[in-house]
Amino acid sequence: MSFNIRTGFGYDVHQLQEGLDFWLGGIKIPHTHGALGHSDADVLIHVICDALLGAANLRDIGYHFSDRDPKYKGIDSKILLREVMELIREKGYEVGNIDSTVCLQEPKVNPHIPGMKTCLAEVMGIPEDDISIKATTTEQLGFVGKKEGVAAYATVLIHK
């Protein structure tokens, strides 16, 4: 029995470091700290990629874009997301919707959500209304609460 809809889940964390640019949801957010990673470390795009790849049974972001490959050093994660969209479309899938949550103590994410949704919708070729981005703190608990890192989660629905 084969279904024409599938769900996927993504989770990622990145350490925050002073002096780095902070990229989230495809946009640069002004802040004293940015996420550390092999690419631009856009944790939101990374979880969306992982959720989409998982839903289409295409493994994960590290499989397709290894952090050991120098060609991905510092790469704009929007490029990775475009490639993921090509991969799932090659299998006949389209995005139904995305639901995501960013866990970050500061800066506040909510003012940037409309810009992130616009950017992601353009990159993915889907309506903004199909993308939900939520933000929360961890009430100063754990590595997020101590401002040492950022975490994000995403679920997606894809369909043929």
C-alpha positions, 0 to 999 in steps of 0.5 A: 500500500502506497500513500501519496502523503508523507510527513518528515521531522527535523531537529538541529542545534548550533553553537552561538559565537560572538562576531559571526553573522546570524542567519535564520530562515534565510535572512541576516538578523542583527545580533552580537553572536551568530551560529557556528557551523560549516555552512552559514549555520542557518539552523531553521533552513537546516531543520526544514531540509532535514524534514523534507529529505526525511519525508521523501526517504532521501536520508538527511542534510549531512548525507547530501551536503557533507561538512567534510566537503570544502565546497560547502564551507560557508555556503548560503543555506538557501542554496542547499534548500533549493537543491533539496526542493529539486530532490523531492520534486524529482521524486514527484513530491510537493510541499503541503505545509511546514511547521517549525519552531526556533528556540533562542533566548535572544535576539527576539525572533518574532519581529523577523518571522514575516521576512523569513517566511517571504524568503523561504517561500521564494526559495522553495516556490511555495506560498507563504501561507504554507510556512509556519514559523514559531519562536520560543525561549527556554526560560533561561534553562539549558544551553539555549537559555544560557545563550550558548546556542540555538535549536530548531524543530520542523515538521513537514507534509509532502504530497504527490 
